[in-house]
Structures are given as structure tokens and as C-alpha cells.
Amino acid sequence: MKGDYFGYDGPCPPWNDSIVHHYIFTLYALDVDRLEVEDELAAESVQAALKGHLLAEAKLMGTYSLNSRIR
């Protein structure tokens, strides 16, 4: 696959994995309608753009496995 992809594909652990995977989602409340991110869209540049605009945040942890024996 070539090029940049800025989407989210969802959880995708190996089908025969023997552990439950943990996924952490963070929702940010900002004081701006649109966050201007400099440089490439990466965690570091988004975190830098968040500085000074963060009003609140909430975290949600989900678990997932394709292996029905350990769900």
C-alpha cells in the first residue's frame, strides 16, 4: 500500500492470538472549532497542537479478541 492514510481501521489482532487486546480511546474537548496541526499528522504534532487548547478529556478502554475461547 502506497501513500499516506489518515483513517482508522479498528482493532485487528491476529486470529489465533491467545490474549485479549486492550484499546484506549481518548476524546478531547477543545476551545477551538478546528485544530491546526503543523507538519505530518502524527501523535507528536497533534499533541503539540493541543497545547493551550485542551478544556477536558475522557478515556475509554475497550478489549477485543478474535479468539472466541478467551473472550
C-alpha positions, 0 to 999 in steps of 0.5 A: 500500500502506497501513500499516506492514510489518515483513517482508522481501521479498528482493532485487528489482532491476529486470529489465533492470538491467545490474549485479549487486546486492550484499546484506549480511546481518548476524546478531547474537548477543545476551545477551538472549532478546528485544530491546526496541526503543523507538519505530518499528522502524527501523535507528536504534532497533534499533541503539540497542537493541543497545547493551550487548547485542551478544556477536558478529556475522557478515556475509554478502554475497550478489549477485543479478541478474535479468539472466541475461547478467551473472550 
